[in-house]
Structures are given as C-alpha cells and as structure tokens.
Amino acid sequence: MTLTPRQRQTLTWSLVAVALLWALVALRPVVTPFLAAAILAYALQPGVQWLARHGVRRSLGAVLMMVLALLGIVAVLLVLVPIVQTEIGQIRQRLPGLAQAITERLLPWLHDTLGLDIRLSGAEIRAWLARQLSSAGEDWAALLFGYVRSGWSAAIEAAGLVFLVPVLGFYLLLDWPDLMARLRALVPPRWRASVLEVAGEIDTLLGQYVRGQGLVMLSLAAFYSAGLLLAGYSLWLPIGVLSGLLVAIPYLGFALGLVFALVTGMLELGPLHGLVATAVIYGTGQVLESVLLTPRLVGERIGLHPLAVIFALMAFGTLLGFAGVLLALPLAAMASVGARRLHAAYLDSEFFRRDA
C-alpha cells in the first residue's frame, strides 16, 4: 500500500504528537515545575503588562509580580500552620472534657430531638482518640520518610516546585511576548486565524473564571470571618480566611474549612453550641455562594461547572499526576470551548437540519 505525500505527512505528525505525549507522561517529575511556572506566568502576565504600560521595565515588573505571588503563598501557609498547631494543642488539652460532653450532652440531645440512638462509651472515645493522637506524629514521620525514600522522582518534583518554579516563572514572564510570537509563527498560515480565535476564547474564559472565583473567595473569606467572630471563635480570622481561600477547590475545599471550624467550635464553645453555630455559618455561606456569589461573579456563561472542574482535576491528576492537576483547569477550558463549537457545528449541520 502506497501512501500519498499528504498521508505520510499526517502520519508523521501524528507519531510526533504521540511521542510528545509519551515524553510528557514519562518525564512528569521534570515537566511539573515547568508547567507550574507556565501557569504562574500566565496568571501574572496581565499584571506585568499593566506595569509596563505605566512605565515600569518588564524585568522589574516580572520581579514585582513574582514577589507578590510568593508573598501570597507564604501568607496562606502562615494562616494554615497556626490553625493546625492550635487545634492539635486544644484537642490534647480538652480531649477528656469533649469526650464526656459528647456522651453526656450531645448524644442525649440527638436521641431526644432526632430519635438517633447512638451508644458510645466516654472511656472508649478518650482511649481511641488518645491512641490516634499519640501515634499521629510517628505515622506522619513514617509517611514522610517513605515518600522521600520512594525515589528520586519525588525529590526532584518537590525541589522543583520549591526552588525552580519562581526562577522559571520569572524568565517566562520576561520573555512572554517573544514566546507567544514564536508560538503564533509555528501555526500554519491557513489555520492561524481560526487557531488564534479559539486561543483568544480560551484566554477570555480562563480570565473570567479566575477573576470571578477570586472575588467569590474574598467575599466568602469576609463572610466566614465575620460569622465566626460573632459566634465567639478565637481563631475567627485565620479559619474564616482559610475557608474562603479553599473555595477554589470545589466542595472539597468547603469540606476542609468546615472540619476546621467544627473541631474548633466543639472544643471552644462546647459540642452542641459549636455544632449548631458551625452548621448555621457554613450552611448560610454555602447557600450564599451557590445562589448569589457564583452566579453573579463567575457566571453561568463561562461554562466551567464545579462538577466539570472536579472531574478534570481527578481525571488529569490520575493520568499525569501532579502535572495533570496543574493542567486540569486550562484543559477543562479548552474542552469547554471545543464542546461549544462542536455543539454549534452540530446544530448547523445538514444532519440536524434535514427534514425527516
């Protein structure tokens, strides 16, 4: 069977695409820092452009935006670490009283109001939690040691994310216009207009999603902080800010913030008071996000449904590891744009419009 020149060309480029995909999967630990840096540079690029329009040199603008991003990451860590340390200390100190209050007050209340007959022994609860807390440090140490010992790939990935990403991000920001020009030059002229149109649509989609999601996060951080303050939480500010920031991870982030608030509330305010206060605050916050904030600030027109984001995170994370998690949102946006165009092409096709 003799292939035509066009068929040979198609086969060649198909093999090149398969080889590139295989290399991406095989070199995941090495590729991950570059992907993280590219995503960070894409997110910071508008800020560098704004500074350049106001007379700031591109190199200085790239440094300023990178420092701002690193300060934001450090701030999140500084919020998270005190919460974990304080809650562990509170659990160790107030564990006996909490277990006794659960068995003597919360369980009878659940039985009287909801008809739930749950029988637990306070001594058993205290003994089980004490065993968990006493072995928690050893378990985490063993897990960390096993992860470090698992191979060079884990070490390369961790070191790359910590040290390489800021450096790579700076150089990408510095050369971003040249890189984009080179990528545009690689597109065949006959396809350039349509490819640039799709790329612009994806860029607009991602920009709207990121800006809208950022406003949702800030609004919920303010709401949760105010609600926890009024309820009497001593850690109202860090837990409220963390709960708002974790909204970026649909549902999973909300669940993690809820757990932090619930544990703190039950330890500080008592089992029943803490449970009710947390349920009211976070239930109201969830309704506020779903009914008002997300539709107004993110918008249904963007087309990135939270379920689609969760599926993309799980699917690409399974296929490509942490690199897939980094690529999940851009790939989901591309898939959304492609699905819209396929839907429009289907509605405009002869197959759909043809009479029966």
Beta strands, then each sheet from edge to edge (+ up, - down):
end
